[in-house]
Amino acid sequence: MDKKLDPSRDDLPLVANTSHILVKHYVLDLDVDFESQVIEGTIVLFLESGNRFKKRSSSTEVACPSESNEACKFRMPEPCQIPVTNTKTFSSKIGYNDFVICGKGEKDTSGKDGNHDNQEQASGISSSKYCCDTGNHGSEEFLLVLDCCDLSVLKVEEVDVAAVPGIEKFTRSPKLRNQIVHELMALPADRWREQLDYYARCSQAPGCGELLFDTDTWSLQIRKTGAQTATDFPHAIRIQYRTKPQGRSVTWTSDQSGRPCVYTVGSPINNRALFPCQEPPVAMSTWQATVRAAASFVVLMSGENSAKPTQLQEDYSSWHYYVTMPMPASTFTIAVGSWTEMKPEICSSNDVATERSFSPSEADFRYIGVCGHMEYPCRFQKASATTQKIIPHRVFAPACLKGACQETLLPLIPPCLSAAHSVLGTHPFSRLDILIVPANFSSLGMARSLIYLEWYDLKTSSFCIPHIVFLSQSTLTGMSQLCGTRLCHEIAHAWFGLAIGARDWTEEWLSEGFATHLEDVFWAKAQQQLAPHEAREQQELRACLRWRRLQDEVQNSPEEMQVLRPNKEKTGHVSDSGSSVIRHGLNPEKVFMQVHYLKGYFLLRFLAKRLGEDTYFSFLRKFVHTFHGQLILSQDFLQMLLENIPEEKRPELSVGNIFRDWLESSGIPQPLQRERQALAECGLAQQVSAEVSAGDAVHAFPFLPPRAVGPALHPWRGARDRRRRRATTVAKWVRVNRRPRKRKRKDREEVFEKLLPDQLVLLLEHLLEQKTVTPRTLQSLERIYRLSEQDAEVRHRWCELIVKHKYTKAYRDVERFLQEDQAMGIYLYGELMLSEDPRQQHLARRCFELSREQMDKSSAEVVAEMLF
């Protein structure tokens, strides 16, 4: 954000008055202009009110930020000319690919650019500044409040849906526009194609009166003269707007081939800088969108259909996507670029992971039963969908990465999808696109977090939204493990995070904890050649690594930000209007936090071990079938879990105890503390111990608490302190490190074991704890394990060793990492500067100058703070 935030007022406001009126469907009609870096067009909102929204005697004050305590003032837009950003863009009245749409017209360019932009100011949501009333009282008019930021709103008008030919069949009162919208939204799920068709027709209907509107930092507020209640307010409105190049919901950059592209970044402010919307998760809506761009570009979106371009005049194409499953507006995404599609070979029996047989009791709920969500065309009710192990999928990337995708990514998709199906059953979504995003792809803001210390393996390499996964190019190097585990993590989000969402966004563990736990389970099943005991050993090794990270997390972060359920008994509560806040949603420290991944993972691991994995995963499939398409709170999961398992399998387990020990307390939970010794005895970790240390007196896997250093205000300080802890390793590599350069002929050569990538990570972390490692030892390490060819997780630790010990012969590996793995490189910039070595500092500044123009803006700000 441009304005510095007060650390004590760092909550993200959700100001939409969803308790009064809800957006049920969006129709977007947009042009993408790379020259001006603007997305421009219209969005039509179809709204629903109910009996609870009718005129009430009491008033309800909600968020309507202003600069003074005076009443909010609304004005009609003044007529003036709008500068045309691209003379090649076309009328929004064009045909949709999937529906027969009629009508043509010219794009409306009325309005005044600048008069109604979001003001550059910071606002809270609970002070007296919020003086506008969004309910009704007396003669005051109803106010529709939408979440909106960094947008130029040009015009707002009511849509005359009654003018659409054939619309009269939906209502006995064809002149009552709100009744028409209500009847259209009430169509049964099996008429979804007809419904989308008429949504599109209505969105192109003429306007029937401009509405008063105003904007501030966080919202767009709309009135209609004389409309005193939500019921009286127009239920179909059209907003003409355009984004700003600096808007925080999208990133304009270049791909790895140097061609321009733009994509949504999963910003902390979500999509409110892409289109005006209702951000609170309870505002579940469907949408359809038409996007036009130059014919050389591919448009990808979160949509149920695999869209194909419709050729327009003058080398432009149009793409149309739609979604029939109601979801929060924050899950909408778009990516436009010169991507190349890599089509997988036709699936054969060899592409499908072996699925174990389910018992009748497990299988019953996979195929029958009534869904508990609002009505929509649900895949869980389709027999063909419930047995579909591998859903249709496409892979897109810049042409220069085609070989890497075909070698690493494409072979992994079928077994990972099949493994997920074998664990959870029906895939919630009908298809999947996977996009390799530009090198500047960063986790800053992705799912509301960034990397913390070296924990980029949890966040920075991927991002999932409905029907599409963003993967970093960092996942394509080395062995398949990094790519496979990240893919499994994002596939898991189809169930937890998307099909089942958190009703309160502060409970991020309901998404990230589940995905982190399930990625190990999916990946073990996807590796068909693994014996069961080998799969268990790999999972235990990853648990060991996560334990080490959780220790650093709780030692180097504020206690209040280590709590998974920070609102406690008020979780899920909103104001009378529906507005609320995301605690610490804009806190700059929060972007480095991983506690919701790690503690959530360990809680689910604890429950699975306590109940038995067969019992736990049998329940989990039942839970998915019960709650898909709905929003949940922690207690929904825990209560159903405890109700569905035998009493003898849940001693001392209760919702209250789990809240106390795991979700509402900081630090490492007591039940996990008792498991630390078992984690230390992991077989694969012991193999690393044999490579690094010897003797029973000194344990090579030190679960010693790191020295507390206070809040991690910068991402590089906590890890540096960790590496200053007392080193305890003393054998193979330590012997090599201490061996004199001239060795007697009779000295035997050490024989080193072949290690898995996670074992290499652990090995290098142990060596980072050594005070001194000689150049000869580093050279041997690189040669024996081919470290520069390993995956990005291993290479990051290797670069840390290079920087710490000033191994100049391998500086090229650091430069390569900073250029090609930008999201993971932030920590290394800090290490290079903290070394106080002129050559390393020069290397850091040179690499930053080469990449800063293409670097994620937020990441660039963090690095600039380190360097200058």
FENLINHU-V723693 format. One line per field, one symbol per residue. phi: phi as a letter, one per 20 degrees, with the letter a starting at -180 (. if undefined). A space follows every 50 residues. Layout:
# FENLINHU-V723693
phi=???
This chain:
# FENLINHU-V723693
phi=.fefefgecdfefdegeffebcedbdcdccdddffelcdcrccddddcdb ffefgcfeececfbfbebefffddbffefaedgeebfefcffecfefebe ddocaefedfocfofcfffebdbecceffedeeeebbmefefceddfbbl cdedacbfeeffefgnfffebecfeefffffffffegfffdfffffgfgf fffefffcpfdfbbcbgdbddcccgneecffffgebcddebbfdgegeec cdbcefenefbbbfdmfgeldfedbfbdfgffefbdbbbdcdbgffdddd bfbfdefdfdfdflmdcccccbcdefbfffefbbbcaefdedeffgfcff edffdffefgfffgffccoefeeffafeffddgfffdefcegbcccafgf dgffffedegfefgffffffffedngffdebbdcdeeffegcefnflmbc fcleeffecfeabccgmbcedffffeemfeffffffffgffffgedpdfc defcffefffdfffffffffffffffefeffgfffffffffffffffgff gfgfecbfgfeeefcfelfegnfcfgeofacefmfdfffffeecffffff gfffffffffenffffffffffffffdfmcdcdgfffffffffdcfgfec fmebgfffgfedddcemegggfgfefffffegffffffgffdcbnefdef dfeeffffcngefcfdfffffgfefffcebdhfffgfeffgedfgffeff ddffdfgfffgfgfffffeffccfgfffffgfffdlffdeffffffffff fgfgdleffdgfffffffeecffeegffgfffffflegffffffffffff dffefggffffffgffec
